[in-house]
Amino acid sequence: MSGIDIAMAIYVIFMIVATFVSFKYASTMIRKTGLFLPQTLIAGTINLGLGVFAIIGWFFFAWGVNEFLFFGGLVLGIGLLVVGEAVLITTLFLIRNKLTEQ
């Protein structure tokens, strides 16, 4: 496995972990406060921020390596970011009643 493969794996894993961290934050804070929409927006912002942080890190890594790697990683990152946001919000809305029970 080359360094590029390892960097790509770390990149994808970081994006997936960002979604899980955002979900964990939202589920914990919705249970604590009972506020669904504000905590969902904050969790979405956390996921977006971590995703943008990962994409910027990818820029710094891939800029000098190869332009195809650069643009491919950019498309992959944006795709994972959109899918992660959609999964986060959909999952939170599906378990909304369970989280807001007190």
C-alpha positions as a printed Julia matrix, in Angstrom:
102×3 Matrix{Float64}:
   0.0    0.0     0.0
   1.37   3.35   -0.99
   1.17   6.61    0.89
  -1.63   7.83   -1.35
  -3.78   4.8    -0.49
  -3.24   5.38    3.22
  -4.06   9.09    2.88
  -7.24   8.29    0.97
  -8.3    5.76    3.63
  -7.66   8.27    6.42
  -9.62  10.9     4.47
 -12.67   8.67    4.03
 -12.53   7.38    7.61
 -12.31  10.94    8.94
 -15.42  11.95    6.99
 -17.34   8.93    8.32
 -16.18   9.55   11.9
 -17.25  13.2    11.58
 -20.79  12.05   10.84
 -20.79   9.67   13.81
 -19.43  12.36   16.14
 -22.11  14.77   14.97
 -24.81  12.15   15.49
 -23.54  11.32   18.98
 -23.5   15.0    19.9
 -27.03  15.55   18.59
 -28.52  12.49   20.25
 -26.93  13.33   23.6
 -27.9   16.99   23.56
 -31.45  16.37   22.33
 -31.97  13.97   25.23
 -30.48  16.5    27.69
 -32.24  19.64   26.5
 -35.29  18.33   24.67
 -34.64  20.8    21.85
 -34.63  19.01   18.53
 -34.17  21.57   15.77
 -31.42  23.72   17.37
 -29.35  20.67   18.29
 -29.85  19.16   14.83
 -28.62  22.39   13.23
 -25.6   22.47   15.53
 -24.8   18.83   14.72
 -25.12  19.57   11.01
 -22.76  22.52   11.43
 -20.25  20.34   13.3
 -20.4   17.77   10.5
 -20.0   20.48    7.87
 -17.06  22.05    9.7
 -15.23  18.75   10.15
 -15.9   17.88    6.51
 -14.52  21.2     5.28
 -11.52  20.71    7.57
 -10.9   17.29    5.95
 -11.26  18.72    2.45
  -8.76  21.5     3.23
  -6.37  18.87    4.57
  -6.82  16.93    1.34
  -5.97  20.07   -0.65
  -2.69  20.44    1.2
  -1.83  16.78    0.69
  -2.86  16.29   -2.93
  -1.93  19.68   -4.43
   1.65  18.72   -5.19
   1.06  15.03   -5.94
  -1.28  14.84   -8.93
  -4.08  16.99  -10.3
  -6.32  13.99  -10.9
  -5.84  12.9    -7.31
  -6.58  16.46   -6.22
  -9.86  16.78   -8.12
 -10.89  13.18   -7.46
 -10.41  13.71   -3.73
 -12.34  16.96   -3.94
 -15.3   15.25   -5.59
 -15.09  12.35   -3.15
 -14.99  14.72   -0.17
 -17.93  16.78   -1.36
 -19.89  13.61   -2.06
 -19.14  12.17    1.36
 -20.01  15.48    2.97
 -23.4   15.67    1.25
 -24.17  12.01    1.98
 -23.05  12.4     5.6
 -25.27  15.44    6.12
 -28.23  13.66    4.53
 -27.7   10.53    6.64
 -27.29  12.59    9.82
 -30.42  14.67    9.35
 -32.52  11.75    8.09
 -31.48   9.54   10.99
 -32.17  12.26   13.54
 -35.62  12.92   12.08
 -36.43   9.19   12.06
 -35.6    8.77   15.74
 -36.92  12.18   16.79
 -39.73  10.81   18.98
 -37.4    8.4    20.75
 -34.91  11.17   21.54
 -37.45  13.69   22.82
 -39.26  11.29   25.19
 -38.82  12.22   28.81
